[in-house]
Amino acid sequence: MPRASAYHILVKTKEEAENLKQQLANGANFQQLAKKHSICPSRKRGGDLGEFNRGDMVKAFDDVVFKKNLFEVHGPVKTKFGFHLIKTVYRS
């Protein structure tokens, strides 16, 4: 089964996600922004979700992690939880 590891920042609005994505494009640190802005408990680890299997996350999230380029920030990705910025660090 494919496995991956990713970081994310979860916020309530698309606008907030887009603002954070712009800050990242301008050189902001992903983990620092996650600690400051994310509403997910993973914020304590800088947005680190650790390793997980394909299918463990909601489909929209999974599709980014398992199909999009590594080490790029993707999003905003809308799920039932809010809007995510996702950075995949590896997958098998």
Secondary structure, DSSP 8 states (H G I E B T S, - for coil): --EEEEEEEEES-HHHHHHHHHHHHTT--HHHHHHHH--SGGGGGTTEEEEEETTSS-HHHHHHHHHS-TTSEEEEEEETTEEEEEEEEEE-
